[in-house]
Amino acid sequence: MKIETLSVDFTDEQKRYLEGFSTGLQISRVGRGLGGAAARASAEPTGPEAPHIRAQDRTIAAGKKLVDQEKWKREEHPFDAYPRLKAQALIDARPSPADNFRWRYYGLFYVGPTQDSYMSRLRIPNGIMKHWQFAGLADLIEPLCGPFANVTTRANLQVREIPPKNAVALIEGIQDLGLCSRGSGADNIRNVTGTPTAGIDPQELLDTRPYAREWHYHILNDRSLTGLPRKFNVAFDGAGKIAVLEDTNDIAFAAVEVKDGFGVDAGVWFKLGIGGITGHKDFATDTGIIVRPADATKVSDAIVRVFIDLGDRTNRLKARLKYVIDGMGMEKFLVLVEEKMGHAFTRVAAEALLPRPSFDRTAHIGVHRQKQEGLNWLGVALPLGTVTCDQMRGLAKIAADLGDGDIRLTVWQNLLIPGVPDNKVALATAAIEAIGLAIKTTELRAGLIACTGRAGCKFGNADTKRTAARIADWVDPRVPVETPINVHLTGCHHSCAQHYISDIGMIGARVPVGDGDDTVDGFHVFTGGGFGPAADVGQEVYHDVKAEDAPVIVEKLLKAYMSHRTSPDETFLTFARRHDGETLRKLADAEVSA
């Protein structure tokens, strides 16, 4: 250790004595169990962090080096550091890199140097909240941070521009509302998604709300499920009209109807998919396993615990569940999960399952009939997922006065107001329009998704939301697309906007200009991505497109589609997949921008 400079002049021998004396005290402290990581390494770990510490110890014993994040967790568990977070708030202090990581366990992300502030992400199981929570959140955030919220691609909310001095007041205020931000970031199980029309969808096989809720509280109340090797996503699809994109998650539960005569009880089960991570170009693998809905939490728990044991703690880029499975094979992985559960999985042949009811790619926007007679859900279009505090209060009042009181978020960065009687649809529509929103929009805007991008994320290579807005403003009056179209813009390789699964997907890039080292915002452009039955990763068509040129590129791609589709019924996805990237680029380049 380093000795601070003293006012007294010591000889070199005396200085060495003092250094040795201090080191001896440190060793003694470790021996008494006060030395953090060093002490734990020499004794059998106990408590909820024990599985994680043992996994770290195995990594060290194998001669490998833990990444910084694993060291930070080992030195001090984030949930033990709350007093320091409060102390930092009192003096408006910015976090160290280690604390920036730790505070994400509370749902706080310091986004410097992009912005000198925090972002906070909530946990909203199945994306459903009460009107008074939505309005209360608006009242909470308006004086503490930016007066708006963003709906995320995990049917969640995040708020931004939070000064460090307001961070604790915000997350404690969120809890006062019966909401939560705990574990929504860092190496934890993220917000639990489910069918947004659960319980009201005429075609659903299963109401996902109780299963998402059970898993949500299971996570929150078991500290051993925090501090994973990396983040982890779980989704529940009840076979409703609106896609949940469950196949992009580490664990995908999809409701299926099992036919009689296949050796198991006929009826509704969950089909189990594992290992989805589309940012790494992989969908969840269909395991051939079906799970009783009541057992979903038990199965998820076992899968996560195998991941805790085997996940890579030396390389953040390879620390997701996909890479555990890639390294050992799915069948060996499933054997380990069965050992955790204490019994074998139930497997059926693919022909035992009835086809899933089809998605409706427009069901998240507009008026749609519920299974309850005389009631409807209204899908509200939010401009790139953004809603102001005033609009939040207005939507909450509409939901309370004209709907059933719920606000339901979707992975398509918008929200639903359910339970609106037939005779109140017109009034609700007018009220929504009165606060500057709408339930009708163009096909392009209905499917336009963008992550935060460079404007508010240090990883972003381009300003995604501004570019997306420019694309809509430019393309809408020039290309009257009449079928659903998804255009997703993501700022970096994390692919929060899931560009690979979109009709047209764009990932941020720094595009060189001139002969020097200067770069500008730009994108690589992909086409032909899909999800569900059409799941596939898009192919690159354009490389290093300047952001200023992106609107024209999208315009030409859509014009090429309109000019060369085989019939008015051919979707953009089918059209794009009929051509390789070079051919599609040539077709688009031949079009003239109006």
Residue pairs with C-beta under 8 A, 6 or more apart in sequence:
1 19
1 22
1 23
1 26
3 15
3 18
3 19
3 22
10 18
26 35
29 35
30 38
30 39
31 39
33 39
33 43
36 74
36 75
36 76
37 71
37 74
37 75
40 53
40 74
41 57
41 60
45 53
45 54
45 57
48 222
48 223
48 224
49 77
49 223
49 224
49 227
50 224
51 224
51 305
51 308
51 309
52 73
52 224
52 227
52 228
52 308
53 74
55 229
55 308
55 309
55 310
55 311
55 313
56 66
56 70
56 74
56 313
59 66
59 70
59 313
59 314
60 66
64 314
65 314
66 74
66 313
66 314
67 313
67 314
67 315
67 316
68 97
68 98
68 101
69 101
69 186
69 187
69 316
70 313
72 98
72 101
72 102
73 187
73 227
75 98
76 102
77 227
78 101
78 102
78 103
78 104
78 105
78 106
78 186
78 227
79 105
79 223
79 226
81 99
81 102
82 106
84 99
85 99
85 102
85 103
85 106
85 108
85 167
85 168
86 168
87 93
88 94
88 95
88 99
88 164
88 167
89 164
89 165
89 166
89 167
89 168
89 169
90 165
91 165
92 163
92 164
92 165
93 164
94 110
94 112
94 116
94 164
95 102
95 103
95 110
95 164
100 109
100 110
101 186
102 186
103 109
103 110
103 118
103 167
104 184
104 185
104 186
105 182
105 183
105 185
105 186
105 188
105 226
106 171
106 181
106 182
107 120
107 121
107 122
107 123
107 171
107 174
107 180
107 181
107 182
107 183
107 184
107 185
108 118
108 119
108 120
108 162
108 167
108 171
108 181
108 185
109 118
109 119
109 120
109 121
109 185
110 117
110 118
110 164
111 117
111 118
111 119
111 160
111 456
111 457
111 458
112 458
113 458
114 454
114 455
114 456
114 457
114 458
114 460
115 160
115 161
115 456
117 145
117 160
117 161
117 162
117 163
117 164
118 145
118 162
118 163
118 164
118 167
119 158
119 159
119 160
119 162
119 452
119 456
120 145
120 158
120 159
120 160
120 162
120 167
120 170
120 171
120 174
120 181
121 152
121 156
121 157
121 158
121 181
121 184
121 185
121 191
122 156
122 157
122 158
122 174
122 179
122 180
122 181
122 184
122 191
123 156
123 179
123 180
123 181
123 182
123 183
123 184
123 191
123 192
123 216
123 220
124 155
124 156
124 157
124 179
124 191
124 409
125 191
125 192
125 194
125 209
125 212
125 213
125 215
125 216
126 155
126 192
126 193
126 194
126 195
126 196
126 198
126 208
126 209
126 212
126 213
126 236
127 155
127 156
127 191
127 193
127 194
127 196
127 408
127 409
127 410
127 411
128 196
128 198
128 209
128 406
128 407
128 408
128 409
129 179
129 406
129 407
129 409
130 178
130 405
130 406
130 407
131 396
131 397
131 399
131 400
131 403
131 405
131 406
131 407
132 396
132 400
133 177
133 178
133 179
133 407
134 392
134 395
134 396
134 399
134 407
135 392
135 393
135 396
135 397
136 177
137 149
137 157
137 159
137 174
137 177
137 179
137 392
138 149
138 389
138 390
138 392
138 393
138 396
139 389
139 393
140 170
140 173
140 174
140 177
141 147
141 149
141 159
141 170
141 389
142 389
144 162
144 166
144 169
144 170
144 173
145 159
145 160
145 161
145 162
145 163
145 166
145 170
146 159
146 160
146 161
146 162
147 388
147 389
147 390
148 159
148 160
148 386
148 387
148 388
148 389
149 157
149 158
149 159
149 386
149 387
149 389
149 392
150 157
150 158
150 159
150 160
150 385
150 386
150 387
150 413
150 452
151 157
151 382
151 385
151 386
151 387
151 409
151 410
151 413
151 414
151 415
152 158
152 191
152 385
152 413
152 496
153 245
153 411
153 412
153 413
153 449
153 451
153 496
153 497
153 498
154 190
154 191
154 193
154 233
154 411
155 191
155 193
155 194
155 196
155 244
155 409
155 410
155 411
156 184
156 191
156 409
157 409
159 170
160 452
160 456
162 170
171 181
174 180
174 181
180 220
182 220
183 189
183 190
183 219
183 220
183 226
184 190
184 191
185 231
186 231
187 226
187 227
187 228
187 229
187 230
187 231
188 219
188 225
188 226
188 227
188 228
188 231
188 232
189 219
189 225
189 228
189 231
189 232
189 233
189 234
189 304
190 231
190 232
190 233
192 212
192 215
192 216
192 219
192 234
192 235
192 236
193 212
193 233
193 234
193 235
193 236
193 244
193 245
193 246
193 249
193 411
194 208
194 209
194 211
194 212
194 235
194 236
194 237
194 238
194 244
195 201
195 204
195 208
195 236
195 237
195 238
195 239
195 240
195 242
195 244
196 240
196 242
196 244
196 364
196 408
196 409
196 410
196 411
196 416
197 204
197 240
197 241
197 242
197 363
197 368
197 370
197 377
197 408
197 416
197 418
198 204
198 207
198 208
198 209
198 238
198 240
199 207
199 209
200 370
200 371
200 372
200 375
200 377
200 418
200 419
201 238
201 240
201 241
201 242
201 370
201 371
202 241
202 369
202 370
202 371
203 239
203 240
203 241
203 357
204 238
204 239
204 240
204 255
204 357
204 371
205 238
205 239
205 255
205 256
205 257
205 268
205 357
206 238
206 239
206 255
206 268
206 270
206 293
207 238
208 236
208 237
208 238
208 255
211 236
211 253
211 293
211 296
211 297
212 236
214 296
214 297
215 234
215 296
215 297
215 300
218 225
218 297
218 300
218 301
219 225
224 308
225 301
225 304
228 304
228 307
228 308
228 311
229 307
229 308
229 311
229 312
229 313
229 319
229 320
230 311
230 316
230 319
230 320
231 320
232 250
232 251
232 304
232 307
232 321
233 248
233 249
233 250
233 251
233 276
234 249
234 250
234 251
234 253
234 300
235 244
235 245
235 246
235 248
235 249
235 251
235 252
235 253
236 244
236 246
236 253
236 255
236 270
236 296
237 243
237 244
237 246
237 252
237 253
237 254
237 255
238 255
239 254
239 255
239 256
239 356
239 357
240 357
241 357
241 359
241 360
241 363
241 368
242 359
242 360
242 363
242 364
242 410
242 412
243 359
243 361
243 411
243 531
243 532
244 411
245 411
245 498
245 501
245 531
246 252
246 253
246 254
246 273
246 276
246 284
247 254
247 273
247 276
247 283
247 284
247 531
247 532
247 535
248 276
248 277
248 278
248 283
248 284
248 498
248 501
248 531
249 273
249 276
249 284
250 274
250 275
250 276
250 277
250 284
250 303
250 307
250 320
250 321
250 322
251 272
251 273
251 274
251 284
251 299
251 300
251 303
252 272
252 273
252 274
252 276
252 284
253 270
253 271
253 272
253 273
253 291
253 296
254 270
254 271
254 273
254 356
255 268
255 269
255 270
255 271
255 293
255 356
256 268
256 269
256 270
256 271
256 290
256 353
256 354
256 356
257 267
257 268
257 353
257 354
258 264
258 265
258 266
258 267
258 268
258 269
258 290
258 348
258 352
258 353
258 354
259 266
259 352
259 353
259 354
260 266
262 348
262 349
262 352
263 348
264 290
264 346
264 348
264 352
268 293
269 290
269 291
269 292
269 293
269 346
270 290
270 291
270 292
270 293
270 296
271 286
271 289
271 290
271 291
271 353
272 287
272 289
272 290
272 291
272 299
272 345
273 283
273 284
273 285
273 286
273 287
274 284
274 285
274 287
274 303
274 321
274 325
274 330
274 333
275 282
275 284
275 285
275 321
275 322
275 325
275 330
276 282
276 283
276 284
276 285
276 322
277 320
277 321
277 322
278 495
278 498
278 500
278 501
278 537
279 493
279 494
279 495
279 498
279 500
280 320
280 322
281 500
281 537
282 322
283 531
283 535
285 325
285 330
287 330
287 334
287 345
287 347
288 347
288 348
288 349
288 350
289 334
289 345
289 346
289 347
290 346
290 347
290 348
290 353
291 299
291 345
291 346
292 346
298 341
299 337
299 341
301 340
302 337
302 338
302 340
302 341
303 321
303 337
305 340
306 324
306 333
306 336
306 337
306 340
307 321
307 324
309 336
310 324
310 328
310 336
311 319
311 320
311 321
311 324
312 318
312 319
312 323
312 324
313 319
324 333
325 333
334 345
337 345
338 344
338 345
356 532
356 533
359 532
360 368
361 447
361 484
361 486
362 446
362 484
363 379
364 379
364 410
364 412
364 414
364 416
364 446
365 379
365 380
365 381
365 414
365 439
365 440
365 441
365 446
366 378
366 379
366 439
366 440
367 376
367 377
367 378
367 379
367 425
367 429
367 439
368 376
368 377
368 378
368 379
369 375
369 376
370 376
370 377
370 418
370 419
372 419
374 421
374 422
375 404
375 418
375 419
375 420
375 421
375 422
376 418
376 420
376 421
376 422
376 425
377 408
377 416
377 417
377 418
377 419
377 420
378 403
378 416
378 417
378 418
378 420
378 425
378 428
378 429
378 432
378 439
379 410
379 414
379 415
379 416
379 439
380 395
380 414
380 415
380 416
380 417
380 432
380 437
380 438
380 439
381 414
381 437
381 438
381 439
381 440
381 441
381 445
381 446
382 413
382 414
382 415
382 437
383 445
383 469
384 413
384 448
384 449
384 450
384 465
384 468
384 469
385 413
385 414
385 449
385 450
386 465
387 395
387 415
387 437
390 435
391 435
391 436
391 437
394 431
394 432
394 434
394 435
395 407
395 415
395 417
395 432
395 435
395 437
396 407
397 431
398 417
398 428
398 431
398 432
399 405
399 406
399 407
399 417
402 417
402 420
402 421
402 424
402 427
402 428
402 431
403 417
403 418
403 419
403 420
403 428
404 418
404 419
405 419
406 417
406 418
406 419
407 415
407 416
407 417
408 415
408 416
408 417
408 418
409 415
409 416
410 416
412 446
412 447
412 449
413 449
413 450
417 428
417 432
420 428
429 439
432 438
432 439
442 472
442 476
442 481
443 481
443 482
443 483
443 484
443 485
444 471
444 472
444 475
444 476
444 479
444 481
444 485
444 487
445 472
445 476
446 484
447 484
447 485
447 486
447 487
447 503
448 468
448 471
448 472
448 486
448 487
448 488
449 468
449 486
449 487
449 488
449 489
449 497
449 498
449 502
450 464
450 465
450 467
450 468
450 488
450 489
450 490
450 497
451 457
451 460
451 464
451 465
451 489
451 490
451 491
451 496
451 497
452 460
452 464
452 465
452 491
452 496
453 460
453 462
453 463
453 464
453 465
453 466
453 467
453 489
453 491
453 508
454 460
454 461
454 462
454 463
454 464
454 491
454 508
454 521
455 463
455 464
455 465
455 466
457 491
457 492
459 491
459 492
459 493
459 494
460 491
460 492
460 508
461 491
461 492
461 507
461 508
461 509
461 510
461 521
461 522
462 489
462 491
462 508
462 509
462 521
462 522
462 523
462 547
463 521
463 547
464 489
464 490
464 491
464 497
464 506
464 508
465 489
467 489
467 506
467 521
467 523
467 547
467 550
467 551
468 487
468 489
470 550
470 551
471 487
471 489
471 550
471 551
471 554
473 551
474 551
474 552
474 554
474 555
475 551
475 554
475 555
475 558
478 555
478 593
478 594
479 555
479 558
479 559
479 562
481 558
481 562
481 572
482 568
483 571
483 572
484 571
485 503
485 504
485 558
485 572
486 502
486 503
486 504
487 502
487 503
487 504
487 505
487 506
487 554
488 497
488 498
488 499
488 501
488 502
488 504
488 505
488 506
489 497
489 499
489 505
489 506
489 508
489 523
490 496
490 497
490 498
490 499
490 505
490 506
490 507
490 508
491 497
491 507
491 508
492 507
492 508
493 507
495 507
498 505
499 505
499 506
499 507
499 526
499 529
499 538
500 526
500 529
500 537
500 538
501 529
501 530
501 531
501 535
501 537
501 538
502 526
502 529
502 538
503 527
503 528
503 529
503 530
503 572
503 573
503 576
504 525
504 526
504 527
504 554
504 557
504 572
505 525
505 526
505 527
505 529
505 538
506 523
506 524
506 525
506 526
506 545
506 550
507 523
507 524
507 526
508 521
508 522
508 523
509 522
509 523
509 524
509 544
510 519
510 520
510 521
510 522
511 519
511 520
511 521
511 522
511 544
511 545
511 546
512 518
512 519
512 544
513 519
513 520
513 546
520 546
520 547
520 548
521 546
521 547
522 544
522 545
522 546
522 547
522 550
523 542
523 545
523 547
523 550
524 540
524 542
524 543
524 544
524 545
525 540
525 541
525 542
525 543
525 545
525 550
525 553
525 557
526 538
526 539
526 540
526 541
527 538
527 539
527 541
527 557
527 572
527 576
527 581
527 584
528 536
528 538
528 539
528 573
528 576
528 577
529 536
529 537
529 538
530 536
530 573
534 573
536 577
538 576
539 580
539 581
540 581
541 557
541 581
541 584
541 585
541 588
542 553
542 585
545 553
552 593
553 588
555 591
555 593
555 594
556 588
556 589
556 591
556 593
557 584
557 588
558 572
559 588
559 591
560 584
560 587
560 588
560 590
560 591
561 572
561 575
561 576
563 587
563 591
564 575
564 587
565 575
566 575
576 584
579 587
